């Protein structure tokens, strides 16, 4: 039995919990003093959990995600972000908020689509001038624009060959032809400049999408430092479909990507039951992730090197912040009802 902390499914208050192994599965049980006993499947493989259950972080790759724009030029049905939940601020505000406690971290600009922020270019340059190393999580559409792309060939985005963009991608079935073409144009511009983006992130709804990701990775892996694959459910609006746990993703991934010989690596970060960090024989990084829901959250092992600024101006590990946002939307914060 593993003793830990979770959140109440109803009021989102921290509650004592424990994980037990039963019939080959890992089950999380918890009890709220107001809303009673609760139980959820933590992962269908007890063996997987026992192999990768670790607390803490190595402190590598320290980043804070901030939502700097709440509009988007795509309407992905799985997106967890809700416009209007938090306000956007200028560069000096974020500098003053983070400098004392998080000096040395990198700020990851997100949204919505951050590149649509009217002052995005100047905002990013100002963060860089203030001593930060900003990077941007983007759907890539603006990078297809020649003039916009040219403006990002500046030290605020480029360090050597490193191009500080994390590019969001999905299976082509999720895009219209125009959107897919713009994403391909963005990749072509990066290749023409001889740059290497920080990351290419795939959000998947079914495991058979790994066939496309394998083909994509085989052809484009020289254009980014890390391939990241995450499953989509609950916060990503996939509640009606079968939930894909990390053990499921790991098993299929290792079979399909066997030729690249991915092995566990501590060069990026320590793995845990929600996120695995690997390295291929070519020295390229791969991350597999399956974010928890409020029902099966283990608060202790959610510590990752990437944090997210919440609407309450506190930083949480990314999966916890997404659940906190969900709780705030429902009117709860730390077990207290903040709206009726």
Secondary structure by P-SEA (a helix, b strand, c coil): cccbbbbbccccccccccccccccbbbbbbccccccbbbbbccccaaaaaaccccccccccbbbbbbccccccccccccccccccbbbbcaaaaaaacccccccbbbbbbccccccccaaaaaaaaaaaaccbbbbbccccccccaaaaaaaccccccccccccccccccccccccaaaaaaaaaaaaaaaaacccccbbbbbbccccaaaaaaaaaacccccccbbbbbbbcccccccccccccaaaaaaaaaaaaccccccccccccccccccccccccccbbbbbbbbbcccccccccccccbbbbccccccccaaaaaaaaaaaaacccccccccc
